[in-house]
Each structure stands twice: as C-alpha cells, then as structure tokens.
C-alpha cells in the first residue's frame, strides 16, 4: 500500500459509499430492492478484487499488490458494510435467503483463491475464514428470527457475545496458517490483518444489539477478555492474571438483566459474575495444564469454587466471612492446644527432612553437595507438601479442642423459644386490649403508652430484646402486622390488629441455622426447610402451604 495506495483508497471509497447508500435506503421503508442492487454491485466489486489479486500474485507481475488486494477483499468477505444485517432486518425471509447465498459465495471465493494461489492460503486458514464469515452472516439472521418469536433479549445477546471467547484462538491459528508475513516488513501488518475477522465479528455483535434496541453492557466483553487470557504466552504472567480479573470487573452488578435460572425457576441463579468466575477458572485451569504451573491450578480451584458457591458479591462476601469464622474456630484457645499443634508440627518437619535425605538414588557414594536440576520447582513441591501436611494435622488436632461456631440445633431451639414468647406476650396483651393484638411490638414493652387507661405500673408483656427485632442467636427477626381492626380508640389501642406474624430466618443459612420459622396470631409455629422466609398471607398470618407446622 506504500507503493500503490489506490487499492486502499478504492476499498475505503466503496465502504463509505455502501454505508451512505444503505443509510439513505434505510430511511425509506420497503426499499429492499435498492439494498439488493447495492449488494450486487458490491459482489461485482469483490469479484474484481479476488480475480485481480489472484492474477497479480500468480503471474508475479506485482505480488505485493496482489496480496494487498486480497487482504482488502477479506474485509468485505466479513460483510464490513453490514448490508446482510440491513436486508434481514428489512425482510426476515428474504434476508435469510440472501445470507445463505452470501455464505455460498464466501466459500466459492475462498476456493478460488486456494486454487489460483495454493501457497498463499492453506486449507485450514480458508476453513477458519469461512467459518468466521458464516458466523458473521448468521448472527443477524438468528437475532431477527428470535426477535420474531419474542425471545431475543439481553440474555440471548449475551449468549451470542460468548462466541467472542474463540476469537483470540482463531486469530492465533490464522496468523500461523497464513503466509502473508513472508516479507521482512510485513509481520506487524500481518498480525493486524489476522485481527480483522475478529473485529468484524465484534462489529456485527454490536450492530445486532443496536438494531434491536438492546444496549451494550460491559459484561459482553468478558468472554473476549477470557479468550485473550487463555492465549497468553507462558512469559505473559500479567496478561494471564490481569485479563481474567478485568473480566470479573466488567461482570459485576449486572445480574438482574443478564442472569438466568439453570434448569427452570427453581434451579440455581447464574449471574454474569458467576458465569465469569467459572470462565476464569476454566481459563486458569487450561493455562495450568499447558504451562504446568501449580499456582495457576490453585487460582483455578479458587475461581471454580467461588463460581459454584456464589452468584453475587454479597454471596461471595458471606462465604468468605463463613470461611474466616471457620478458620478462627480452628485456632487453639489455650496452651494445651498450641502445644499439641507444635508437637505435631515437629513430627511433620521430621518426616519432611527424612524425605529430602532419602530423595536421592540408594547406594550412591557421597560426592559432595548436589544441586537439583530445577531447584525452584523442587522447593515449590516440598513447600506445598509441608503446608498441606501441616494443614491436615492441624485440622485433626483442632477439631476436638474448638467449637465450629454456633450450633444450628441450639440456635433453632433458642429462636423457637423466642417466637413462643412473642406469641404468649401477644395473647396476654390481647386480654388487656379489648380482644385485639397490637401491630407495634413496642406497645407490648410499654402498654401504658398504647392502651387507654392502662396503669403506668402495670405489668409489661415483652422485654426490649425481642421488641427491637435485632438479630439474636444467629437469626434475623421481622414482625408483620395484619390489617388494622375496627374498635373504639378510647378503649383499645390505636395500633390494634386482629392478626400478625413473627418471622425468623438464619442470618447465615446452614451455619447459624438451617430452617426458617414463622409464628402468627393463631398460636401456631411453622418452618421452612431451606431457611427462606415463610410466605405471609394477606391477612397477616403464615401461609401453611409453604410452611410446615411445627409439632
């Protein structure tokens, strides 16, 4: 292009002209005929590019110019003017047929170049270019048909963006398979060209969202970042770590619009963060296997565990807090515990020393100190083994000496007792309030301020520990009053009600408690087995359909 800039200028003029004409035709409804004419002109232009490029390379008249022409044709091969997307948007059925015809023409053009200039484009590179062109043509077709079925939304578009995960790998393969970088000054330009199909794919993914009025979201970039990380070289450690971290960063806070439930509404919720965590774990696992790096394997296990267990930042922080509390519970609480741990560590270190002493070949005479072939790798293995052994023995030593936080059974017994206390207090208050319960728990602590004529020194029904609704015994409390009741405010409290519900759910399900509880004005107490809050009916009582009565 330095010696003959006319080809680049011609291609730029064609792209600009197609864009201007498609914009003009798009303003007039039903102008599919104009788009078809424009596409025919573009195909004629592409045919000239393919024929001219192959001729210049095969005859040797101007091989560099021929390669330039074919490189420019590859841009049009990926529907750079977005005409296929315009057609399928104007008419879904006709646009689908046009996309199929264009895909066939792509295959024919690649086959012609392969036949005319066999050494320029390998079969693998041709298949790769054809596959990417086919995907580019299929994206608007698929989006249009899904939109017609009213199922194309942010989640479907997010799924299409996950195809960008393979773009860095495709670029890497294309760069190795093509021979366009033979000239000394060409490698940089060649590397840039190999990213053209990927750039066209990203352009069409963005265009599909724009056409269907679906806004771009940062989480769409996470698959591409993961693909870039997975194709990083062994020496590119920062790229292997920073890009997955960036993929997690762009996936934060977008669960409601892009998340979905696996296996129906009752299945686990898959948020963009959780999906990115699983993708990060997969990328790190692949890099650990490829480069034989154990620290990447540790990161992969951590990312996979976080992705399986947590769907949001709050879930992950809760899990981290639970893990820290568990580790804290393992620490010795007295001198005996620390002494036992130290004795166990002595035996472990002794075993490590014996292993290192006997690690050489038996029967070999002493020949002075021997340096290991790979000291860093060997030291890493030994340190990992010692740390693992210490952790196992410490766990075995600490289990009988420490408690593992609140016991769910004890917590549930305490909260059931609190619920029954509230029910009894409301029943006693009802007798003093003309047959009505109260929608304010503080009235049970200070009934003189709510019940007209109640003596100031009269008995109180509930203490402040339960009226404050603060978490107690590992359970979060809530009070749900029923509808206001009719009554004379001169005789009964103004906040009177005929029903209520008192709900308690574990603050840390599975750790501080297992079941959720609900007691109501009927005097019954029911529970849920999964720790979620029982449903409350419109009359302010516990729903027995979702809550099993406690016997």
VODRENPA-307911 format. One record per residue (C-alpha): residue number from 1; residue in one letter; x, y, z. Coordinates in nm, 4 decimals. Example, Ala and Ser with C-alpha at 12.3 -4.5 7.8 and 13.67 -1.06 7.14 Angstrom:
<pts>
   resi   resn          u          v          w
      1      A     1.2300    -0.4500     0.7800
      2      S     1.3670    -0.1060     0.7140
</pts>
This chain:
<pts>
   resi   resn          u          v          w
      1      X     0.0000     0.0000     0.0000
      2      X     0.3020     0.2276     0.0410
      3      X     0.3872     0.1974    -0.3285
      4      X     0.0319     0.1714    -0.4641
      5      X    -0.2199     0.3440    -0.2375
      6      X    -0.5033     0.3339    -0.4905
      7      X    -0.6290    -0.0076    -0.3796
      8      X    -0.6739     0.1070    -0.0205
      9      X    -0.8382     0.4279    -0.1345
     10      X    -1.0729     0.2305    -0.3610
     11      X    -1.1768    -0.0022    -0.0786
     12      X    -1.2297     0.2927     0.1567
     13      X    -1.4453     0.4653    -0.1029
     14      X    -1.6532     0.1503    -0.1511
     15      X    -1.7085     0.1106     0.2254
     16      X    -1.8063     0.4751     0.2642
     17      X    -2.0356     0.4610    -0.0387
     18      X    -2.2103     0.1453     0.0845
     19      X    -2.2619     0.2993     0.4252
     20      X    -2.4054     0.6235     0.2855
     21      X    -2.6352     0.4449     0.0405
     22      X    -2.7589     0.1950     0.2987
     23      X    -2.8374     0.4818     0.5344
     24      X    -3.0286     0.6603     0.2608
     25      X    -3.2208     0.3477     0.1622
     26      X    -3.2941     0.2660     0.5240
     27      X    -3.4836     0.5931     0.5595
     28      X    -3.7377     0.4747     0.3018
     29      X    -3.9499     0.1835     0.4164
     30      X    -3.9649    -0.1213     0.1930
     31      X    -3.6592    -0.0346    -0.0166
     32      X    -3.5259    -0.3908    -0.0193
     33      X    -3.4795    -0.3680    -0.3944
     34      X    -3.2316    -0.0848    -0.3531
     35      X    -3.0342    -0.2852    -0.0965
     36      X    -3.0259    -0.5842    -0.3311
     37      X    -2.8928    -0.3674    -0.6123
     38      X    -2.6252    -0.2300    -0.3830
     39      X    -2.5289    -0.5824    -0.2756
     40      X    -2.4992    -0.6926    -0.6403
     41      X    -2.2675    -0.4002    -0.7093
     42      X    -2.0614    -0.4937    -0.4026
     43      X    -2.0373    -0.8567    -0.5149
     44      X    -1.9176    -0.7421    -0.8568
     45      X    -1.6520    -0.5297    -0.6852
     46      X    -1.5460    -0.8229    -0.4649
     47      X    -1.5216    -1.0479    -0.7701
     48      X    -1.2856    -0.7998    -0.9314
     49      X    -1.0753    -0.7887    -0.6144
     50      X    -1.0480    -1.1669    -0.5964
     51      X    -0.9618    -1.2034    -0.9650
     52      X    -0.7150    -0.9168    -0.9692
     53      X    -0.5403    -1.0242    -0.6502
     54      X    -0.5003    -1.3841    -0.7637
     55      X    -0.3758    -1.2724    -1.1060
     56      X    -0.1122    -1.0359    -0.9665
     57      X     0.0219    -1.2976    -0.7235
     58      X     0.0110    -1.5970    -0.9606
     59      X     0.1754    -1.4233    -1.2549
     60      X     0.4368    -1.2497    -1.0435
     61      X     0.3609    -0.9120    -1.2072
     62      X     0.3030    -0.7394    -0.8728
     63      X     0.2776    -0.9978    -0.5916
     64      X     0.2819    -0.7414    -0.3122
     65      X    -0.0062    -0.5513    -0.4703
     66      X    -0.1894    -0.8799    -0.5220
     67      X    -0.1582    -0.9663    -0.1537
     68      X    -0.2808    -0.6169    -0.0654
     69      X    -0.5875    -0.6603    -0.2849
     70      X    -0.6695    -0.9990    -0.1300
     71      X    -0.6267    -0.8565     0.2201
     72      X    -0.8739    -0.5802     0.1354
     73      X    -1.1138    -0.8402    -0.0026
     74      X    -1.1066    -1.0271     0.3310
     75      X    -1.2602    -0.7195     0.4913
     76      X    -1.5563    -0.7290     0.2501
     77      X    -1.5745    -1.1051     0.2964
     78      X    -1.6855    -1.0394     0.6567
     79      X    -1.9740    -0.8118     0.5436
     80      X    -1.7998    -0.4951     0.6595
     81      X    -2.0748    -0.2655     0.5142
     82      X    -2.3378    -0.4561     0.7240
     83      X    -2.5610    -0.4966     0.4187
     84      X    -2.6652    -0.8507     0.5112
     85      X    -2.7838    -0.7271     0.8500
     86      X    -2.9803    -0.4497     0.6794
     87      X    -3.1513    -0.6984     0.4457
     88      X    -3.2557    -0.9442     0.7137
     89      X    -3.3881    -0.6575     0.9255
     90      X    -3.5995    -0.5300     0.6354
     91      X    -3.7352    -0.8742     0.5416
     92      X    -3.6558    -1.1767     0.7583
     93      X    -3.7353    -1.4429     0.4976
     94      X    -3.5632    -1.2728     0.2058
     95      X    -3.2707    -1.1692     0.4273
     96      X    -3.2187    -1.5291     0.5375
     97      X    -3.2057    -1.6468     0.1760
     98      X    -2.9603    -1.3676     0.0918
     99      X    -2.7391    -1.4649     0.3866
    100      X    -2.7313    -1.8263     0.2636
    101      X    -2.6345    -1.7110    -0.0863
    102      X    -2.3613    -1.4865     0.0540
    103      X    -2.2232    -1.7762     0.2601
    104      X    -2.2055    -1.9862    -0.0574
    105      X    -2.0247    -1.7026    -0.2360
    106      X    -1.7756    -1.6812     0.0518
    107      X    -1.6949    -2.0496     0.0103
    108      X    -1.6583    -2.0041    -0.3669
    109      X    -1.4229    -1.7059    -0.3290
    110      X    -1.2011    -1.8870    -0.0791
    111      X    -1.1932    -2.1956    -0.3000
    112      X    -1.0913    -1.9821    -0.5989
    113      X    -0.8053    -1.8203    -0.4089
    114      X    -0.6925    -2.1618    -0.2864
    115      X    -0.6911    -2.2952    -0.6402
    116      X    -0.5325    -1.9903    -0.8024
    117      X    -0.2652    -1.9274    -0.5369
    118      X    -0.2196    -2.2534    -0.3402
    119      X     0.0780    -2.1309    -0.1383
    120      X    -0.0919    -1.8166    -0.0137
    121      X    -0.3850    -1.9615     0.1786
    122      X    -0.3802    -2.3002     0.3497
    123      X    -0.6886    -2.5194     0.3709
    124      X    -0.7072    -2.4661     0.7460
    125      X    -0.6899    -2.0880     0.7087
    126      X    -0.9593    -2.0946     0.4387
    127      X    -1.1906    -2.3003     0.6623
    128      X    -1.1267    -2.0630     0.9505
    129      X    -1.2044    -1.7545     0.7420
    130      X    -1.5142    -1.9208     0.6014
    131      X    -1.6379    -2.0183     0.9481
    132      X    -1.5980    -1.6649     1.0803
    133      X    -1.7702    -1.5185     0.7739
    134      X    -2.0531    -1.7685     0.8168
    135      X    -2.0949    -1.6702     1.1821
    136      X    -2.0987    -1.3018     1.0900
    137      X    -2.3766    -1.3672     0.8373
    138      X    -2.5700    -1.5939     1.0754
    139      X    -2.5769    -1.3526     1.3719
    140      X    -2.8325    -1.1032     1.2305
    141      X    -3.0423    -1.3872     1.0867
    142      X    -3.0587    -1.5664     1.4218
    143      X    -3.1317    -1.2438     1.6085
    144      X    -3.4136    -1.1490     1.3726
    145      X    -3.5862    -1.4871     1.3986
    146      X    -3.5510    -1.4905     1.7766
    147      X    -3.6958    -1.1393     1.7888
    148      X    -3.9895    -1.2547     1.5751
    149      X    -4.0510    -1.5281     1.8317
    150      X    -4.0226    -1.2629     2.1093
    151      X    -3.7336    -1.4426     2.2787
    152      X    -3.4471    -1.2154     2.1784
    153      X    -3.3433    -1.0039     2.4743
    154      X    -3.0330    -0.9104     2.6727
    155      X    -2.9703    -1.2715     2.7811
    156      X    -2.9836    -1.4026     2.4229
    157      X    -2.7498    -1.1265     2.3056
    158      X    -2.5180    -1.2044     2.5972
    159      X    -2.5117    -1.5659     2.4806
    160      X    -2.4097    -1.4581     2.1302
    161      X    -2.1277    -1.2487     2.2746
    162      X    -1.9823    -1.5607     2.4365
    163      X    -1.8789    -1.6665     2.0849
    164      X    -1.6086    -1.3985     2.1107
    165      X    -1.4304    -1.6329     2.3520
    166      X    -1.2942    -1.8186     2.0476
    167      X    -1.1793    -1.5085     1.8562
    168      X    -0.8273    -1.4835     2.0079
    169      X    -0.7678    -1.8534     1.9391
    170      X    -0.8911    -1.8099     1.5817
    171      X    -0.6548    -1.5146     1.5353
    172      X    -0.3633    -1.7169     1.6683
    173      X    -0.4352    -2.0072     1.4335
    174      X    -0.4906    -1.7736     1.1375
    175      X    -0.1606    -1.5994     1.1989
    176      X     0.0254    -1.9276     1.1990
    177      X    -0.1523    -2.0689     0.8939
    178      X    -0.1286    -1.7742     0.6535
    179      X     0.1835    -1.6845     0.4606
    180      X     0.1197    -1.3149     0.4342
    181      X     0.4041    -1.2277     0.6655
    182      X     0.6825    -1.3531     0.4421
    183      X     0.8169    -1.0079     0.3576
    184      X     1.0573    -0.8638     0.6175
    185      X     0.8456    -0.5546     0.6744
    186      X     0.5143    -0.7409     0.6788
    187      X     0.4895    -0.9232     1.0168
    188      X     0.3343    -0.6295     1.2003
    189      X     0.0842    -0.5618     0.9227
    190      X     0.0175    -0.9333     0.9013
    191      X    -0.0594    -0.9516     1.2736
    192      X    -0.3009    -0.6604     1.2395
    193      X    -0.4746    -0.8293     0.9452
    194      X    -0.5304    -1.1505     1.1406
    195      X    -0.7412    -0.9499     1.3850
    196      X    -0.9715    -0.8233     1.1062
    197      X    -1.2151    -1.1213     1.1206
    198      X    -1.2363    -1.0840     1.4984
    199      X    -1.3010    -0.7109     1.4674
    200      X    -1.5755    -0.7713     1.2104
    201      X    -1.7370    -1.0288     1.4393
    202      X    -1.7412    -0.7830     1.7293
    203      X    -1.8821    -0.5143     1.4981
    204      X    -2.1712    -0.7385     1.3938
    205      X    -2.2453    -0.8404     1.7540
    206      X    -2.2663    -0.4735     1.8479
    207      X    -2.4763    -0.3944     1.5399
    208      X    -2.7290    -0.6651     1.6253
    209      X    -2.7825    -0.5118     1.9685
    210      X    -2.8133    -0.1656     1.8149
    211      X    -3.0664    -0.2798     1.5539
    212      X    -3.2861    -0.4496     1.8146
    213      X    -3.2533    -0.1625     2.0666
    214      X    -3.0540    -0.3668     2.3180
    215      X    -2.7950    -0.1539     2.4925
    216      X    -2.4336    -0.2609     2.5133
    217      X    -2.3285    -0.3861     2.8563
    218      X    -1.9715    -0.4209     2.9846
    219      X    -2.0258    -0.7890     3.0676
    220      X    -2.0371    -0.8591     2.6929
    221      X    -1.6584    -0.8092     2.6858
    222      X    -1.5846    -1.0750     2.9494
    223      X    -1.5661    -1.3703     2.7023
    224      X    -1.3209    -1.1842     2.4777
    225      X    -1.1006    -1.0995     2.7778
    226      X    -1.1028    -1.4647     2.8859
    227      X    -1.0052    -1.5721     2.5346
    228      X    -0.7157    -1.3259     2.5346
    229      X    -0.6015    -1.4621     2.8708
    230      X    -0.6201    -1.8244     2.7540
    231      X    -0.3993    -1.7486     2.4534
    232      X    -0.1368    -1.5583     2.6545
    233      X     0.2203    -1.6839     2.6331
    234      X     0.3884    -1.8553     2.9250
    235      X     0.6020    -1.5495     2.9916
    236      X     0.2995    -1.3140     2.9894
    237      X     0.2074    -1.3632     3.3551
    238      X     0.0447    -1.0222     3.3918
    239      X    -0.1838    -1.0955     3.0972
    240      X    -0.2746    -1.4341     3.2458
    241      X    -0.3859    -1.2724     3.5720
    242      X    -0.4962    -0.9194     3.4820
    243      X    -0.7313    -1.0076     3.1943
    244      X    -0.9397    -1.2594     3.3960
    245      X    -0.9547    -1.0036     3.6756
    246      X    -1.0815    -0.7456     3.4281
    247      X    -1.3406    -0.9974     3.3023
    248      X    -1.4711    -1.0274     3.6586
    249      X    -1.4726    -0.6495     3.7000
    250      X    -1.6869    -0.5867     3.3901
    251      X    -1.9297    -0.8603     3.5034
    252      X    -2.0122    -0.7028     3.8389
    253      X    -2.3580    -0.5667     3.9117
    254      X    -2.5387    -0.6938     3.6012
    255      X    -2.7248    -0.9948     3.7382
    256      X    -3.0881    -0.8784     3.7036
    257      X    -3.0701    -0.8105     3.3287
    258      X    -2.8321    -1.0850     3.2140
    259      X    -2.8772    -1.3570     3.4767
    260      X    -3.0910    -1.6667     3.4367
    261      X    -3.2021    -1.9689     3.6359
    262      X    -3.0499    -2.3010     3.5399
    263      X    -3.2999    -2.5874     3.4978
    264      X    -3.6033    -2.3649     3.5403
    265      X    -3.7087    -2.1131     3.8028
    266      X    -3.6208    -2.3480     4.0866
    267      X    -3.2622    -2.4007     3.9728
    268      X    -2.9529    -2.2072     4.0767
    269      X    -2.9242    -1.8486     3.9561
    270      X    -2.6467    -1.7977     3.7001
    271      X    -2.5386    -1.4339     3.7129
    272      X    -2.2778    -1.2788     3.4804
    273      X    -2.0375    -1.2751     3.7763
    274      X    -2.0874    -1.6449     3.8426
    275      X    -2.0514    -1.7270     3.4728
    276      X    -1.7355    -1.5151     3.4526
    277      X    -1.5939    -1.6889     3.7616
    278      X    -1.6468    -2.0288     3.6010
    279      X    -1.4899    -1.8980     3.2785
    280      X    -1.1926    -1.7610     3.4714
    281      X    -1.1489    -2.0935     3.6491
    282      X    -1.1571    -2.2750     3.3145
    283      X    -0.9033    -2.0354     3.1607
    284      X    -0.6668    -2.0687     3.4564
    285      X    -0.7128    -2.4449     3.4592
    286      X    -0.6171    -2.4633     3.0925
    287      X    -0.3117    -2.2416     3.1479
    288      X    -0.2086    -2.4506     3.4500
    289      X    -0.2286    -2.7674     3.2393
    290      X    -0.0495    -2.6086     2.9431
    291      X     0.2328    -2.4453     3.1380
    292      X     0.2462    -2.6932     3.4290
    293      X     0.2055    -2.4071     3.6778
    294      X     0.0645    -2.5099     4.0144
    295      X    -0.0107    -2.1579     4.1303
    296      X    -0.2474    -2.1229     3.8363
    297      X    -0.4114    -2.4510     3.9361
    298      X    -0.4703    -2.3079     4.2835
    299      X    -0.6258    -1.9962     4.1304
    300      X    -0.8416    -2.2136     3.9042
    301      X    -0.9709    -2.4146     4.2004
    302      X    -1.0481    -2.0967     4.3916
    303      X    -1.2289    -1.9395     4.0972
    304      X    -1.4267    -2.2567     4.0320
    305      X    -1.5312    -2.2875     4.3957
    306      X    -1.6373    -1.9223     4.4052
    307      X    -1.8363    -1.9644     4.0825
    308      X    -2.0161    -2.2745     4.2093
    309      X    -2.0974    -2.1321     4.5518
    310      X    -2.1643    -1.7621     4.4917
    311      X    -2.3837    -1.5801     4.2413
    312      X    -2.3197    -1.2255     4.3623
    313      X    -2.0727    -1.0147     4.5557
    314      X    -2.2863    -1.0432     4.8693
    315      X    -2.2895    -1.4234     4.8402
    316      X    -1.9135    -1.4340     4.7980
    317      X    -1.8536    -1.1982     5.0919
    318      X    -2.0831    -1.4128     5.3060
    319      X    -1.8897    -1.7243     5.2062
    320      X    -1.5612    -1.5511     5.2812
    321      X    -1.6870    -1.4466     5.6224
    322      X    -1.8001    -1.8004     5.6925
    323      X    -1.4606    -1.9370     5.5888
    324      X    -1.2817    -1.6861     5.8123
    325      X    -1.5046    -1.7798     6.1058
    326      X    -1.4332    -2.1458     6.0383
    327      X    -1.0578    -2.0820     6.0357
    328      X    -1.0912    -1.8822     6.3548
    329      X    -1.2720    -2.1714     6.5175
    330      X    -0.9753    -2.3974     6.4348
    331      X    -0.7241    -2.1871     6.6276
    332      X    -0.6228    -2.3231     6.9670
    333      X    -0.7804    -2.1478     7.2641
    334      X    -0.5302    -2.2482     7.5314
    335      X    -0.1695    -2.3523     7.5897
    336      X    -0.2571    -2.7196     7.5570
    337      X    -0.3891    -2.6709     7.2063
    338      X    -0.0879    -2.4709     7.0910
    339      X     0.1454    -2.7232     7.2494
    340      X    -0.0247    -3.0133     7.0732
    341      X    -0.0055    -2.8317     6.7397
    342      X     0.3662    -2.7663     6.7902
    343      X     0.4377    -3.1318     6.8713
    344      X     0.2528    -3.2430     6.5568
    345      X     0.4481    -2.9885     6.3514
    346      X     0.7739    -3.1353     6.4864
    347      X     0.6823    -3.4805     6.3555
    348      X     0.5765    -3.3396     6.0190
    349      X     0.9001    -3.1460     5.9769
    350      X     1.0983    -3.4539     6.0767
    351      X     0.9205    -3.6565     5.8075
    352      X     0.9954    -3.3831     5.5525
    353      X     1.3634    -3.3941     5.6469
    354      X     1.3767    -3.7721     5.6067
    355      X     1.2095    -3.7472     5.2677
    356      X     1.4657    -3.4969     5.1471
    357      X     1.7569    -3.7005     5.2833
    358      X     1.6392    -4.0184     5.1123
    359      X     1.5310    -3.8493     4.7919
    360      X     1.8499    -3.9443     4.6028
    361      X     1.9368    -4.2771     4.4461
    362      X     2.0214    -4.5511     4.7037
    363      X     2.3779    -4.6787     4.7331
    364      X     2.5419    -4.3839     4.5618
    365      X     2.8649    -4.2728     4.7313
    366      X     2.8958    -3.9258     4.8761
    367      X     3.0263    -3.6849     4.6146
    368      X     2.9680    -3.3509     4.7814
    369      X     2.6578    -3.1389     4.7727
    370      X     2.4414    -3.1891     4.4677
    371      X     2.2340    -2.9159     4.3155
    372      X     1.8898    -3.0190     4.1965
    373      X     1.8160    -2.9847     3.8281
    374      X     1.5302    -2.7458     3.8953
    375      X     1.5620    -2.6059     4.2480
    376      X     1.2649    -2.3695     4.2314
    377      X     1.0259    -2.6412     4.1166
    378      X     1.1557    -2.8883     4.3759
    379      X     1.1354    -2.6336     4.6566
    380      X     0.7820    -2.5479     4.5493
    381      X     0.6804    -2.9142     4.5716
    382      X     0.8380    -2.9556     4.9133
    383      X     0.6822    -2.6376     5.0482
    384      X     0.3417    -2.7399     4.9158
    385      X     0.3711    -3.0851     5.0714
    386      X     0.4755    -2.9435     5.4084
    387      X     0.1970    -2.6835     5.4063
    388      X    -0.0603    -2.9468     5.3140
    389      X     0.0591    -3.1844     5.5842
    390      X     0.0591    -2.9096     5.8458
    391      X    -0.2921    -2.8107     5.7460
    392      X    -0.4234    -3.1670     5.7695
    393      X    -0.2608    -3.2380     6.1036
    394      X    -0.3676    -2.9022     6.2422
    395      X    -0.7252    -2.9777     6.1418
    396      X    -0.7122    -3.3148     6.3107
    397      X    -0.5618    -3.1594     6.6219
    398      X    -0.8023    -2.8693     6.6500
    399      X    -1.1326    -3.0467     6.5909
    400      X    -1.1622    -3.1871     6.9448
    401      X    -1.0372    -2.8630     7.1012
    402      X    -1.2554    -2.5967     6.9396
    403      X    -1.6148    -2.5369     6.8508
    404      X    -1.7136    -2.4605     6.4947
    405      X    -1.9255    -2.1544     6.5658
    406      X    -2.2969    -2.1542     6.6541
    407      X    -2.4675    -2.4928     6.6581
    408      X    -2.7732    -2.4873     6.4289
    409      X    -2.9684    -2.7101     6.6667
    410      X    -2.9068    -2.4842     6.9663
    411      X    -2.9811    -2.1717     6.7582
    412      X    -3.3121    -2.3130     6.6360
    413      X    -3.4183    -2.4122     6.9867
    414      X    -3.3469    -2.0594     7.1082
    415      X    -3.5358    -1.8897     6.8258
    416      X    -3.8361    -2.1208     6.8652
    417      X    -3.8422    -2.0227     7.2323
    418      X    -3.8332    -1.6531     7.1360
    419      X    -4.1220    -1.6988     6.8923
    420      X    -4.3334    -1.8729     7.1537
    421      X    -4.2506    -1.5911     7.3970
    422      X    -4.3786    -1.3342     7.1469
    423      X    -4.6961    -1.5372     7.0864
    424      X    -4.7609    -1.5653     7.4604
    425      X    -4.6974    -1.1946     7.5105
    426      X    -4.9419    -1.1028     7.2333
    427      X    -5.2052    -1.3324     7.3831
    428      X    -5.1670    -1.1664     7.7240
    429      X    -5.1712    -0.8213     7.5655
    430      X    -5.4878    -0.9137     7.3768
    431      X    -5.6674    -0.9806     7.7030
    432      X    -5.5758    -0.6328     7.8278
    433      X    -5.6545    -0.4619     7.4933
    434      X    -6.0180    -0.5489     7.4481
    435      X    -5.9511    -0.8641     7.2465
    436      X    -5.7077    -0.7117     6.9970
    437      X    -5.3416    -0.7773     6.9245
    438      X    -5.1076    -0.4872     6.8517
    439      X    -4.9247    -0.4051     6.5297
    440      X    -4.6412    -0.2429     6.7299
    441      X    -4.4155    -0.4627     6.9382
    442      X    -4.3024    -0.1654     7.1465
    443      X    -4.6588    -0.1468     7.2807
    444      X    -4.6004    -0.4859     7.4412
    445      X    -4.2962    -0.3388     7.6192
    446      X    -4.4758    -0.0163     7.7238
    447      X    -4.8510    -0.0958     7.7187
    448      X    -4.9390     0.2183     7.9181
    449      X    -4.8482     0.4306     7.6187
    450      X    -5.0821     0.2385     7.3853
    451      X    -5.3794     0.1005     7.5815
    452      X    -5.6087     0.3789     7.7172
    453      X    -5.6390     0.3625     8.0950
    454      X    -5.3662     0.1049     8.1398
    455      X    -5.1804     0.1749     8.4666
    456      X    -4.8255     0.3027     8.4396
    457      X    -4.7063     0.0456     8.6890
    458      X    -4.8945    -0.2362     8.5218
    459      X    -4.7111    -0.5494     8.4021
    460      X    -4.5150    -0.5416     8.0801
    461      X    -4.5609    -0.8217     7.8307
    462      X    -4.2291    -0.8266     7.6392
    463      X    -3.8759    -0.7024     7.7028
    464      X    -3.6646    -0.4865     7.4744
    465      X    -3.4513    -0.7767     7.3476
    466      X    -3.7439    -0.9052     7.1421
    467      X    -3.9202    -0.5792     7.0579
    468      X    -3.6062    -0.4349     6.8963
    469      X    -3.6030    -0.7069     6.6248
    470      X    -3.2237    -0.7138     6.6382
    471      X    -3.0538    -1.0414     6.5270
    472      X    -3.0344    -1.2933     6.8122
    473      X    -2.8869    -1.6432     6.8262
    474      X    -2.7935    -1.6334     6.4592
    475      X    -3.1444    -1.5350     6.3376
    476      X    -3.2801    -1.2150     6.1828
    477      X    -3.6282    -1.1240     6.3102
    478      X    -3.9170    -0.9368     6.1491
    479      X    -4.2705    -0.8552     6.2600
    480      X    -4.5537    -0.8385     6.0029
    481      X    -4.8807    -0.6874     6.1375
    482      X    -5.2143    -0.7721     5.9838
    483      X    -5.4811    -0.5263     5.8667
    484      X    -5.6000    -0.2628     6.1127
    485      X    -5.9011    -0.3701     6.3189
    486      X    -6.2190    -0.1768     6.3932
    487      X    -6.2544    -0.0583     6.7537
    488      X    -6.3091     0.2358     6.9862
    489      X    -5.9766     0.4230     7.0292
    490      X    -6.0959     0.5414     7.3678
    491      X    -6.0929     0.1852     7.4936
    492      X    -5.8361    -0.0048     7.2848
    493      X    -5.5022     0.0885     7.1284
    494      X    -5.4924     0.2832     6.8046
    495      X    -5.2485     0.0283     6.6539
    496      X    -5.4854    -0.2631     6.7165
    497      X    -5.4967    -0.5585     6.4781
    498      X    -5.6635    -0.8967     6.4668
    499      X    -5.3647    -1.0845     6.3241
    500      X    -4.9880    -1.0731     6.2911
    501      X    -4.6867    -1.2866     6.2021
    502      X    -4.3424    -1.3049     6.3628
    503      X    -4.0724    -1.4347     6.1253
    504      X    -3.7161    -1.5501     6.1981
    505      X    -3.4660    -1.6593     5.9312
    506      X    -3.0974    -1.7531     5.9735
    507      X    -2.8529    -1.4695     5.9118
    508      X    -2.6083    -1.7215     5.7635
    509      X    -2.8105    -2.0169     5.6265
    510      X    -2.6532    -2.3513     5.7003
    511      X    -2.4162    -2.2036     5.9600
    512      X    -2.6205    -2.0044     6.2119
    513      X    -2.9351    -2.2044     6.1386
    514      X    -3.0973    -2.4327     5.8842
    515      X    -3.4711    -2.3670     5.8976
    516      X    -3.6799    -2.0502     5.8745
    517      X    -3.9656    -2.0010     6.1235
    518      X    -4.2954    -1.8164     6.1419
    519      X    -4.5385    -1.7796     6.4310
    520      X    -4.8714    -1.5980     6.3996
    521      X    -5.1839    -1.4897     6.5841
    522      X    -5.3308    -1.8399     6.5645
    523      X    -5.0675    -1.9566     6.8114
    524      X    -4.9068    -2.1978     6.5630
    525      X    -4.5392    -2.2058     6.4658
    526      X    -4.4310    -2.3343     6.1249
    527      X    -4.0977    -2.3714     5.9451
    528      X    -3.9295    -2.3916     5.6035
    529      X    -3.6572    -2.6483     5.5454
    530      X    -3.4325    -2.4292     5.3271
    531      X    -3.4041    -2.1314     5.5599
    532      X    -3.6016    -1.8858     5.3442
    533      X    -3.8661    -1.6619     5.4963
    534      X    -4.2099    -1.8267     5.5020
    535      X    -4.4744    -1.6596     5.2891
    536      X    -4.7219    -1.4293     5.4665
    537      X    -5.0864    -1.4287     5.3595
    538      X    -5.2781    -1.1016     5.3020
    539      X    -5.4495    -1.1385     5.6411
    540      X    -5.1095    -1.1227     5.8130
    541      X    -5.0724    -1.4917     5.9038
    542      X    -4.8218    -1.7589     5.7993
    543      X    -4.9048    -1.9462     5.4796
    544      X    -4.9355    -2.3176     5.5705
    545      X    -4.8812    -2.4169     5.2060
    546      X    -4.5170    -2.3037     5.2123
    547      X    -4.4583    -2.3529     5.5844
    548      X    -4.4836    -2.6865     5.7719
    549      X    -4.6446    -2.6666     6.1150
    550      X    -4.4046    -2.7397     6.3996
    551      X    -4.5383    -3.0207     6.6151
</pts>
